[in-house]
Amino acid sequence: MIVAGVDIGSLTAKTVVLQDNSILSYSIIPAGPDVVQVAEHSLGVALGKAGLERGDLAAVFATGYG
């Protein structure tokens, strides 16, 4: 099963893509005022590195600052 976790902090957004407890890819990008856009971009970067699309994910988990 392939899943992703996204964390939006005050300075950076981090995403990790996992398959069966192994890291497939990750991204760390600067955060900005539009947290939805930042989360989508961070997820897109990590998925692109892994050669995956959103439809390949079984679940996405998110957390954030504030």
All heavy atoms as TSV, in Angstrom:
chain	resi	resn	atom	element	x	y	z
A	1	MET	N	N	0.845	-1.164	0.000
A	1	MET	CA	C	0.000	0.000	0.000
A	1	MET	C	C	0.897	1.235	0.000
A	1	MET	O	O	1.864	1.327	0.751
A	1	MET	CB	C	-0.901	-0.018	1.240
A	1	MET	CG	C	-1.697	1.234	1.407
A	1	MET	SD	S	-2.991	1.215	2.686
A	1	MET	CE	C	-2.221	0.435	4.070
A	2	ILE	N	N	0.564	2.198	-0.838
A	2	ILE	CA	C	1.310	3.448	-0.939
A	2	ILE	C	C	0.502	4.549	-0.265
A	2	ILE	O	O	-0.675	4.738	-0.560
A	2	ILE	CB	C	1.592	3.807	-2.404
A	2	ILE	CG1	C	2.366	2.692	-3.092
A	2	ILE	CG2	C	2.373	5.125	-2.487
A	2	ILE	CD1	C	2.524	2.876	-4.584
A	3	VAL	N	N	1.151	5.263	0.666
A	3	VAL	CA	C	0.504	6.349	1.386
A	3	VAL	C	C	1.440	7.558	1.407
A	3	VAL	O	O	2.635	7.441	1.133
A	3	VAL	CB	C	0.134	5.947	2.829
A	3	VAL	CG1	C	-0.858	4.799	2.840
A	3	VAL	CG2	C	1.371	5.598	3.632
A	4	ALA	N	N	0.864	8.719	1.751
A	4	ALA	CA	C	1.666	9.932	1.867
A	4	ALA	C	C	1.299	10.655	3.145
A	4	ALA	O	O	0.158	10.602	3.604
A	4	ALA	CB	C	1.440	10.848	0.664
A	5	GLY	N	N	2.284	11.362	3.693
A	5	GLY	CA	C	2.061	12.222	4.841
A	5	GLY	C	C	2.550	13.612	4.501
A	5	GLY	O	O	3.625	13.774	3.920
A	6	VAL	N	N	1.749	14.616	4.828
A	6	VAL	CA	C	2.084	16.011	4.532
A	6	VAL	C	C	2.058	16.804	5.840
A	6	VAL	O	O	1.100	16.703	6.598
A	6	VAL	CB	C	1.073	16.630	3.534
A	6	VAL	CG1	C	1.450	18.074	3.221
A	6	VAL	CG2	C	0.979	15.806	2.256
A	7	ASP	N	N	3.105	17.576	6.083
A	7	ASP	CA	C	3.160	18.442	7.253
A	7	ASP	C	C	3.436	19.861	6.782
A	7	ASP	O	O	4.433	20.107	6.094
A	7	ASP	CB	C	4.270	18.005	8.204
A	7	ASP	CG	C	4.415	18.975	9.368
A	7	ASP	OD1	O	3.454	19.094	10.149
A	7	ASP	OD2	O	5.473	19.619	9.476
A	8	ILE	N	N	2.549	20.780	7.136
A	8	ILE	CA	C	2.730	22.185	6.787
A	8	ILE	C	C	3.155	22.926	8.046
A	8	ILE	O	O	2.377	23.041	8.994
A	8	ILE	CB	C	1.431	22.809	6.228
A	8	ILE	CG1	C	0.880	21.982	5.073
A	8	ILE	CG2	C	1.690	24.252	5.812
A	8	ILE	CD1	C	1.782	21.857	3.884
A	9	GLY	N	N	4.387	23.395	8.061
A	9	GLY	CA	C	4.892	24.160	9.190
A	9	GLY	C	C	4.896	25.647	8.888
A	9	GLY	O	O	4.450	26.074	7.821
A	10	SER	N	N	5.426	26.421	9.803
A	10	SER	CA	C	5.451	27.871	9.598
A	10	SER	C	C	6.486	28.278	8.551
A	10	SER	O	O	6.328	29.304	7.907
A	10	SER	CB	C	5.728	28.581	10.916
A	10	SER	OG	O	6.988	28.192	11.430
A	11	LEU	N	N	7.528	27.477	8.365
A	11	LEU	CA	C	8.572	27.808	7.400
A	11	LEU	C	C	8.655	26.860	6.218
A	11	LEU	O	O	9.022	27.274	5.119
A	11	LEU	CB	C	9.940	27.849	8.095
A	11	LEU	CG	C	10.094	28.890	9.198
A	11	LEU	CD1	C	11.457	28.766	9.856
A	11	LEU	CD2	C	9.882	30.288	8.649
A	12	THR	N	N	8.358	25.576	6.428
A	12	THR	CA	C	8.468	24.605	5.339
A	12	THR	C	C	7.282	23.646	5.333
A	12	THR	O	O	6.609	23.443	6.339
A	12	THR	CB	C	9.754	23.758	5.452
A	12	THR	OG1	O	9.754	23.069	6.702
A	12	THR	CG2	C	11.005	24.602	5.304
A	13	ALA	N	N	7.074	23.060	4.172
A	13	ALA	CA	C	6.098	21.978	4.010
A	13	ALA	C	C	6.887	20.727	3.654
A	13	ALA	O	O	7.775	20.762	2.799
A	13	ALA	CB	C	5.110	22.314	2.903
A	14	LYS	N	N	6.579	19.657	4.340
A	14	LYS	CA	C	7.280	18.405	4.124
A	14	LYS	C	C	6.286	17.322	3.744
A	14	LYS	O	O	5.216	17.233	4.331
A	14	LYS	CB	C	8.028	17.955	5.387
A	14	LYS	CG	C	9.232	18.783	5.736
A	14	LYS	CD	C	9.064	19.884	6.703
A	14	LYS	CE	C	8.196	19.748	7.895
A	14	LYS	NZ	N	7.918	21.045	8.545
A	15	THR	N	N	6.663	16.509	2.772
A	15	THR	CA	C	5.840	15.375	2.363
A	15	THR	C	C	6.726	14.151	2.257
A	15	THR	O	O	7.856	14.234	1.769
A	15	THR	CB	C	5.168	15.636	1.000
A	15	THR	OG1	O	4.297	16.749	1.114
A	15	THR	CG2	C	4.364	14.428	0.528
A	16	VAL	N	N	6.214	13.022	2.702
A	16	VAL	CA	C	6.903	11.750	2.522
A	16	VAL	C	C	5.917	10.771	1.892
A	16	VAL	O	O	4.735	10.754	2.232
A	16	VAL	CB	C	7.474	11.203	3.859
A	16	VAL	CG1	C	6.369	10.898	4.850
A	16	VAL	CG2	C	8.344	9.992	3.626
A	17	VAL	N	N	6.414	9.981	0.947
A	17	VAL	CA	C	5.615	8.942	0.300
A	17	VAL	C	C	6.205	7.600	0.721
A	17	VAL	O	O	7.414	7.370	0.566
A	17	VAL	CB	C	5.623	9.080	-1.234
A	17	VAL	CG1	C	4.817	7.964	-1.884
A	17	VAL	CG2	C	5.074	10.452	-1.655
A	18	LEU	N	N	5.348	6.740	1.275
A	18	LEU	CA	C	5.781	5.447	1.806
A	18	LEU	C	C	5.089	4.298	1.088
A	18	LEU	O	O	3.923	4.412	0.705
A	18	LEU	CB	C	5.431	5.344	3.292
A	18	LEU	CG	C	5.970	6.406	4.224
A	18	LEU	CD1	C	5.281	6.303	5.572
A	18	LEU	CD2	C	7.460	6.265	4.374
A	19	GLN	N	N	5.819	3.206	0.952
A	19	GLN	CA	C	5.220	1.957	0.496
A	19	GLN	C	C	5.697	0.864	1.427
A	19	GLN	O	O	6.904	0.607	1.519
A	19	GLN	CB	C	5.598	1.623	-0.943
A	19	GLN	CG	C	4.941	0.343	-1.432
A	19	GLN	CD	C	5.182	0.082	-2.907
A	19	GLN	OE1	O	6.157	0.528	-3.482
A	19	GLN	NE2	N	4.272	-0.644	-3.506
A	20	ASP	N	N	4.745	0.264	2.127
A	20	ASP	CA	C	5.068	-0.820	3.059
A	20	ASP	C	C	6.204	-0.435	4.006
A	20	ASP	O	O	7.172	-1.168	4.164
A	20	ASP	CB	C	5.400	-2.099	2.298
A	20	ASP	CG	C	4.265	-2.555	1.414
A	20	ASP	OD1	O	3.097	-2.381	1.798
A	20	ASP	OD2	O	4.540	-3.059	0.303
A	21	ASN	N	N	6.095	0.744	4.624
A	21	ASN	CA	C	7.048	1.259	5.612
A	21	ASN	C	C	8.416	1.620	5.042
A	21	ASN	O	O	9.362	1.828	5.800
A	21	ASN	CB	C	7.211	0.286	6.780
A	21	ASN	CG	C	5.931	0.108	7.550
A	21	ASN	OD1	O	5.195	1.071	7.755
A	21	ASN	ND2	N	5.634	-1.104	7.962
A	22	SER	N	N	8.559	1.690	3.731
A	22	SER	CA	C	9.796	2.140	3.105
A	22	SER	C	C	9.549	3.484	2.427
A	22	SER	O	O	8.523	3.673	1.769
A	22	SER	CB	C	10.280	1.132	2.064
A	22	SER	OG	O	10.634	-0.073	2.681
A	23	ILE	N	N	10.490	4.394	2.559
A	23	ILE	CA	C	10.360	5.707	1.933
A	23	ILE	C	C	10.631	5.600	0.443
A	23	ILE	O	O	11.700	5.142	0.026
A	23	ILE	CB	C	11.332	6.712	2.580
A	23	ILE	CG1	C	10.977	6.919	4.054
A	23	ILE	CG2	C	11.302	8.051	1.820
A	23	ILE	CD1	C	11.975	7.775	4.814
A	24	LEU	N	N	9.637	6.019	-0.357
A	24	LEU	CA	C	9.813	6.081	-1.804
A	24	LEU	C	C	10.359	7.428	-2.231
A	24	LEU	O	O	11.181	7.506	-3.151
A	24	LEU	CB	C	8.484	5.831	-2.522
A	24	LEU	CG	C	7.847	4.462	-2.362
A	24	LEU	CD1	C	6.529	4.405	-3.127
A	24	LEU	CD2	C	8.790	3.381	-2.860
A	25	SER	N	N	9.888	8.505	-1.604
A	25	SER	CA	C	10.355	9.847	-1.933
A	25	SER	C	C	9.885	10.819	-0.866
A	25	SER	O	O	9.078	10.479	-0.006
A	25	SER	CB	C	9.847	10.286	-3.305
A	25	SER	OG	O	8.448	10.467	-3.276
A	26	TYR	N	N	10.394	12.048	-0.984
A	26	TYR	CA	C	9.982	13.097	-0.060
A	26	TYR	C	C	10.191	14.447	-0.726
A	26	TYR	O	O	10.871	14.554	-1.749
A	26	TYR	CB	C	10.766	13.019	1.250
A	26	TYR	CG	C	12.225	13.355	1.097
A	26	TYR	CD1	C	12.674	14.661	1.285
A	26	TYR	CD2	C	13.149	12.391	0.748
A	26	TYR	CE1	C	14.008	14.977	1.125
A	26	TYR	CE2	C	14.483	12.693	0.585
A	26	TYR	CZ	C	14.914	13.989	0.775
A	26	TYR	OH	O	16.243	14.304	0.615
A	27	SER	N	N	9.616	15.473	-0.127
A	27	SER	CA	C	9.874	16.841	-0.566
A	27	SER	C	C	9.884	17.751	0.647
A	27	SER	O	O	9.206	17.494	1.645
A	27	SER	CB	C	8.831	17.319	-1.577
A	27	SER	OG	O	7.576	17.490	-0.962
A	28	ILE	N	N	10.673	18.799	0.558
A	28	ILE	CA	C	10.713	19.868	1.553
A	28	ILE	C	C	10.732	21.166	0.766
A	28	ILE	O	O	11.680	21.407	0.002
A	28	ILE	CB	C	11.952	19.771	2.460
A	28	ILE	CG1	C	12.002	18.411	3.171
A	28	ILE	CG2	C	11.972	20.923	3.471
A	28	ILE	CD1	C	13.287	18.156	3.934
A	29	ILE	N	N	9.679	21.964	0.918
A	29	ILE	CA	C	9.579	23.207	0.168
A	29	ILE	C	C	9.225	24.349	1.126
A	29	ILE	O	O	8.698	24.100	2.219
A	29	ILE	CB	C	8.529	23.111	-0.966
A	29	ILE	CG1	C	7.117	22.909	-0.399
A	29	ILE	CG2	C	8.888	21.995	-1.944
A	29	ILE	CD1	C	6.019	23.082	-1.421
A	30	PRO	N	N	9.484	25.588	0.722
A	30	PRO	CA	C	9.105	26.727	1.573
A	30	PRO	C	C	7.586	26.815	1.729
A	30	PRO	O	O	6.839	26.562	0.782
A	30	PRO	CB	C	9.630	27.946	0.820
A	30	PRO	CG	C	10.653	27.414	-0.124
A	30	PRO	CD	C	10.230	26.017	-0.461
A	31	ALA	N	N	7.152	27.162	2.919
A	31	ALA	CA	C	5.721	27.362	3.164
A	31	ALA	C	C	5.331	28.759	2.695
A	31	ALA	O	O	6.183	29.617	2.472
A	31	ALA	CB	C	5.404	27.197	4.641
A	32	GLY	N	N	4.041	28.963	2.544
A	32	GLY	CA	C	3.530	30.263	2.130
A	32	GLY	C	C	2.167	30.496	2.741
A	32	GLY	O	O	1.655	29.655	3.487
A	33	PRO	N	N	1.538	31.608	2.396
A	33	PRO	CA	C	0.260	31.947	3.018
A	33	PRO	C	C	-0.904	31.048	2.589
A	33	PRO	O	O	-1.851	30.878	3.340
A	33	PRO	CB	C	0.029	33.389	2.594
A	33	PRO	CG	C	0.838	33.561	1.350
A	33	PRO	CD	C	2.016	32.662	1.508
A	34	ASP	N	N	-0.832	30.475	1.401
A	34	ASP	CA	C	-1.915	29.608	0.907
A	34	ASP	C	C	-1.554	28.159	1.216
A	34	ASP	O	O	-0.895	27.475	0.426
A	34	ASP	CB	C	-2.116	29.805	-0.594
A	34	ASP	CG	C	-3.319	29.055	-1.140
A	34	ASP	OD1	O	-3.782	28.094	-0.486
A	34	ASP	OD2	O	-3.784	29.415	-2.225
A	35	VAL	N	N	-1.985	27.674	2.388
A	35	VAL	CA	C	-1.562	26.344	2.837
A	35	VAL	C	C	-2.071	25.224	1.944
A	35	VAL	O	O	-1.401	24.198	1.801
A	35	VAL	CB	C	-1.955	26.093	4.310
A	35	VAL	CG1	C	-1.218	27.034	5.224
A	35	VAL	CG2	C	-3.445	26.193	4.520
A	36	VAL	N	N	-3.223	25.394	1.334
A	36	VAL	CA	C	-3.736	24.360	0.434
A	36	VAL	C	C	-2.831	24.245	-0.787
A	36	VAL	O	O	-2.446	23.144	-1.194
A	36	VAL	CB	C	-5.194	24.647	0.024
A	36	VAL	CG1	C	-5.664	23.668	-1.035
A	36	VAL	CG2	C	-6.106	24.601	1.243
A	37	GLN	N	N	-2.473	25.371	-1.376
A	37	GLN	CA	C	-1.586	25.366	-2.543
A	37	GLN	C	C	-0.224	24.779	-2.190
A	37	GLN	O	O	0.339	23.983	-2.942
A	37	GLN	CB	C	-1.429	26.775	-3.089
A	37	GLN	CG	C	-0.537	26.852	-4.314
A	37	GLN	CD	C	-0.333	28.271	-4.811
A	37	GLN	OE1	O	-0.535	29.227	-4.073
A	37	GLN	NE2	N	0.062	28.403	-6.045
A	38	VAL	N	N	0.305	25.151	-1.028
A	38	VAL	CA	C	1.605	24.642	-0.590
A	38	VAL	C	C	1.539	23.128	-0.384
A	38	VAL	O	O	2.436	22.394	-0.806
A	38	VAL	CB	C	2.062	25.355	0.702
A	38	VAL	CG1	C	3.272	24.675	1.318
A	38	VAL	CG2	C	2.369	26.809	0.412
A	39	ALA	N	N	0.479	22.636	0.241
A	39	ALA	CA	C	0.324	21.196	0.470
A	39	ALA	C	C	0.229	20.443	-0.852
A	39	ALA	O	O	0.874	19.402	-1.031
A	39	ALA	CB	C	-0.910	20.929	1.318
A	40	GLU	N	N	-0.561	20.958	-1.773
A	40	GLU	CA	C	-0.703	20.307	-3.076
A	40	GLU	C	C	0.627	20.291	-3.830
A	40	GLU	O	O	0.981	19.289	-4.452
A	40	GLU	CB	C	-1.777	20.999	-3.901
A	40	GLU	CG	C	-3.177	20.753	-3.368
A	40	GLU	CD	C	-4.254	21.497	-4.141
A	40	GLU	OE1	O	-3.927	22.355	-4.984
A	40	GLU	OE2	O	-5.434	21.215	-3.871
A	41	HIS	N	N	1.367	21.391	-3.766
A	41	HIS	CA	C	2.655	21.449	-4.455
A	41	HIS	C	C	3.654	20.475	-3.827
A	41	HIS	O	O	4.351	19.745	-4.538
A	41	HIS	CB	C	3.199	22.875	-4.441
A	41	HIS	CG	C	4.506	23.011	-5.146
A	41	HIS	ND1	N	4.662	22.747	-6.487
A	41	HIS	CD2	C	5.724	23.381	-4.696
A	41	HIS	CE1	C	5.926	22.946	-6.833
A	41	HIS	NE2	N	6.586	23.331	-5.752
A	42	SER	N	N	3.729	20.455	-2.507
A	42	SER	CA	C	4.646	19.546	-1.824
A	42	SER	C	C	4.332	18.095	-2.153
A	42	SER	O	O	5.233	17.297	-2.439
A	42	SER	CB	C	4.575	19.780	-0.311
A	42	SER	OG	O	5.503	18.978	0.367
A	43	LEU	N	N	3.047	17.752	-2.131
A	43	LEU	CA	C	2.639	16.387	-2.488
A	43	LEU	C	C	2.995	16.090	-3.942
A	43	LEU	O	O	3.521	15.013	-4.260
A	43	LEU	CB	C	1.139	16.205	-2.252
A	43	LEU	CG	C	0.561	14.841	-2.597
A	43	LEU	CD1	C	1.221	13.728	-1.790
A	43	LEU	CD2	C	-0.949	14.844	-2.375
A	44	GLY	N	N	2.730	17.038	-4.829
A	44	GLY	CA	C	3.040	16.835	-6.243
A	44	GLY	C	C	4.518	16.613	-6.502
A	44	GLY	O	O	4.896	15.761	-7.317
A	45	VAL	N	N	5.362	17.359	-5.809
A	45	VAL	CA	C	6.812	17.190	-5.965
A	45	VAL	C	C	7.238	15.793	-5.521
A	45	VAL	O	O	7.982	15.095	-6.218
A	45	VAL	CB	C	7.577	18.282	-5.180
A	45	VAL	CG1	C	9.068	17.970	-5.119
A	45	VAL	CG2	C	7.348	19.651	-5.807
A	46	ALA	N	N	6.763	15.372	-4.360
A	46	ALA	CA	C	7.131	14.046	-3.847
A	46	ALA	C	C	6.611	12.936	-4.755
A	46	ALA	O	O	7.325	11.963	-5.024
A	46	ALA	CB	C	6.613	13.867	-2.424
A	47	LEU	N	N	5.386	13.074	-5.226
A	47	LEU	CA	C	4.849	12.054	-6.139
A	47	LEU	C	C	5.640	12.016	-7.434
A	47	LEU	O	O	5.926	10.939	-7.967
A	47	LEU	CB	C	3.368	12.325	-6.428
A	47	LEU	CG	C	2.403	12.048	-5.280
A	47	LEU	CD1	C	1.000	12.528	-5.650
A	47	LEU	CD2	C	2.388	10.573	-4.919
A	48	GLY	N	N	5.998	13.188	-7.965
A	48	GLY	CA	C	6.781	13.245	-9.195
A	48	GLY	C	C	8.124	12.555	-9.058
A	48	GLY	O	O	8.564	11.840	-9.962
A	49	LYS	N	N	8.785	12.742	-7.932
A	49	LYS	CA	C	10.075	12.083	-7.686
A	49	LYS	C	C	9.933	10.565	-7.690
A	49	LYS	O	O	10.861	9.856	-8.068
A	49	LYS	CB	C	10.658	12.528	-6.349
A	49	LYS	CG	C	11.212	13.920	-6.343
A	49	LYS	CD	C	11.794	14.224	-4.961
A	49	LYS	CE	C	12.397	15.586	-4.878
A	49	LYS	NZ	N	12.959	15.863	-3.535
A	50	ALA	N	N	8.776	10.083	-7.233
A	50	ALA	CA	C	8.545	8.634	-7.156
A	50	ALA	C	C	7.945	8.079	-8.444
A	50	ALA	O	O	7.759	6.873	-8.558
A	50	ALA	CB	C	7.621	8.315	-5.985
A	51	GLY	N	N	7.602	8.964	-9.391
A	51	GLY	CA	C	6.970	8.505	-10.626
A	51	GLY	C	C	5.535	8.056	-10.406
A	51	GLY	O	O	5.050	7.168	-11.102
A	52	LEU	N	N	4.868	8.678	-9.431
A	52	LEU	CA	C	3.502	8.294	-9.075
A	52	LEU	C	C	2.528	9.433	-9.327
A	52	LEU	O	O	2.936	10.574	-9.535
A	52	LEU	CB	C	3.438	7.917	-7.588
A	52	LEU	CG	C	4.298	6.748	-7.133
A	52	LEU	CD1	C	4.303	6.659	-5.613
A	52	LEU	CD2	C	3.816	5.455	-7.752
A	53	GLU	N	N	1.244	9.101	-9.281
A	53	GLU	CA	C	0.172	10.086	-9.379
A	53	GLU	C	C	-0.714	9.945	-8.145
A	53	GLU	O	O	-0.665	8.936	-7.445
A	53	GLU	CB	C	-0.656	9.847	-10.642
A	53	GLU	CG	C	0.148	9.999	-11.919
A	53	GLU	CD	C	-0.668	9.699	-13.155
A	53	GLU	OE1	O	-1.851	9.325	-13.039
A	53	GLU	OE2	O	-0.118	9.849	-14.252
A	54	ARG	N	N	-1.567	10.947	-7.903
A	54	ARG	CA	C	-2.437	10.894	-6.724
A	54	ARG	C	C	-3.283	9.627	-6.673
A	54	ARG	O	O	-3.549	9.099	-5.605
A	54	ARG	CB	C	-3.357	12.109	-6.682
A	54	ARG	CG	C	-2.679	13.340	-6.217
A	54	ARG	CD	C	-3.690	14.407	-5.951
A	54	ARG	NE	N	-3.022	15.658	-5.654
A	54	ARG	CZ	C	-3.622	16.717	-5.203
A	54	ARG	NH1	N	-4.924	16.704	-5.018
A	54	ARG	NH2	N	-2.952	17.813	-4.954
A	55	GLY	N	N	-3.718	9.161	-7.807
A	55	GLY	CA	C	-4.533	7.952	-7.860
A	55	GLY	C	C	-3.821	6.709	-7.378
A	55	GLY	O	O	-4.459	5.698	-7.073
A	56	ASP	N	N	-2.502	6.764	-7.307
A	56	ASP	CA	C	-1.712	5.622	-6.819
A	56	ASP	C	C	-1.721	5.528	-5.291
A	56	ASP	O	O	-1.320	4.505	-4.738
A	56	ASP	CB	C	-0.262	5.717	-7.302
A	56	ASP	CG	C	-0.135	5.650	-8.811
A	56	ASP	OD1	O	-0.856	4.834	-9.428
A	56	ASP	OD2	O	0.666	6.411	-9.371
A	57	LEU	N	N	-2.170	6.589	-4.615
A	57	LEU	CA	C	-2.150	6.614	-3.160
A	57	LEU	C	C	-3.393	5.980	-2.561
A	57	LEU	O	O	-4.508	6.250	-2.989
A	57	LEU	CB	C	-2.052	8.056	-2.666
A	57	LEU	CG	C	-0.791	8.818	-3.041
A	57	LEU	CD1	C	-0.917	10.283	-2.639
A	57	LEU	CD2	C	0.433	8.181	-2.414
A	58	ALA	N	N	-3.175	5.161	-1.548
A	58	ALA	CA	C	-4.310	4.577	-0.804
A	58	ALA	C	C	-4.847	5.559	0.217
A	58	ALA	O	O	-6.023	5.525	0.552
A	58	ALA	CB	C	-3.861	3.286	-0.108
A	59	ALA	N	N	-3.970	6.452	0.721
A	59	ALA	CA	C	-4.384	7.433	1.731
A	59	ALA	C	C	-3.356	8.557	1.789
A	59	ALA	O	O	-2.188	8.367	1.450
A	59	ALA	CB	C	-4.513	6.777	3.099
A	60	VAL	N	N	-3.832	9.722	2.235
A	60	VAL	CA	C	-2.962	10.861	2.501
A	60	VAL	C	C	-3.295	11.366	3.901
A	60	VAL	O	O	-4.454	11.562	4.235
A	60	VAL	CB	C	-3.179	12.008	1.476
A	60	VAL	CG1	C	-2.298	13.207	1.834
A	60	VAL	CG2	C	-2.900	11.540	0.065
A	61	PHE	N	N	-2.260	11.540	4.707
A	61	PHE	CA	C	-2.415	12.022	6.069
A	61	PHE	C	C	-1.779	13.402	6.159
A	61	PHE	O	O	-0.742	13.642	5.543
A	61	PHE	CB	C	-1.747	11.062	7.055
A	61	PHE	CG	C	-2.296	9.665	6.959
A	61	PHE	CD1	C	-1.729	8.729	6.098
A	61	PHE	CD2	C	-3.408	9.307	7.701
A	61	PHE	CE1	C	-2.242	7.457	5.992
A	61	PHE	CE2	C	-3.937	8.038	7.606
A	61	PHE	CZ	C	-3.358	7.110	6.748
A	62	ALA	N	N	-2.386	14.301	6.905
A	62	ALA	CA	C	-1.870	15.666	6.977
A	62	ALA	C	C	-1.864	16.177	8.410
A	62	ALA	O	O	-2.701	15.784	9.232
A	62	ALA	CB	C	-2.725	16.577	6.117
A	63	THR	N	N	-0.907	17.042	8.676
A	63	THR	CA	C	-0.808	17.742	9.950
A	63	THR	C	C	-0.244	19.115	9.653
A	63	THR	O	O	0.258	19.357	8.558
A	63	THR	CB	C	0.057	16.963	10.960
A	63	THR	OG1	O	0.002	17.606	12.220
A	63	THR	CG2	C	1.491	16.857	10.486
A	64	GLY	N	N	-0.341	20.004	10.604
A	64	GLY	CA	C	0.178	21.327	10.315
A	64	GLY	C	C	0.306	22.217	11.523
A	64	GLY	O	O	-0.157	21.902	12.619
A	65	TYR	N	N	0.922	23.325	11.278
A	65	TYR	CA	C	1.176	24.354	12.277
A	65	TYR	C	C	-0.111	25.100	12.576
A	65	TYR	O	O	-0.838	25.451	11.666
A	65	TYR	CB	C	2.233	25.314	11.748
A	65	TYR	CG	C	2.495	26.509	12.612
A	65	TYR	CD1	C	3.272	26.395	13.744
A	65	TYR	CD2	C	1.955	27.732	12.297
A	65	TYR	CE1	C	3.526	27.488	14.551
A	65	TYR	CE2	C	2.194	28.848	13.094
A	65	TYR	CZ	C	2.975	28.719	14.217
A	65	TYR	OH	O	3.220	29.809	15.008
A	66	GLY	N	N	-0.365	25.358	13.826
A	66	GLY	CA	C	-1.514	26.176	14.205
A	66	GLY	C	C	-2.660	25.361	14.538
A	66	GLY	O	O	-3.700	25.532	14.870
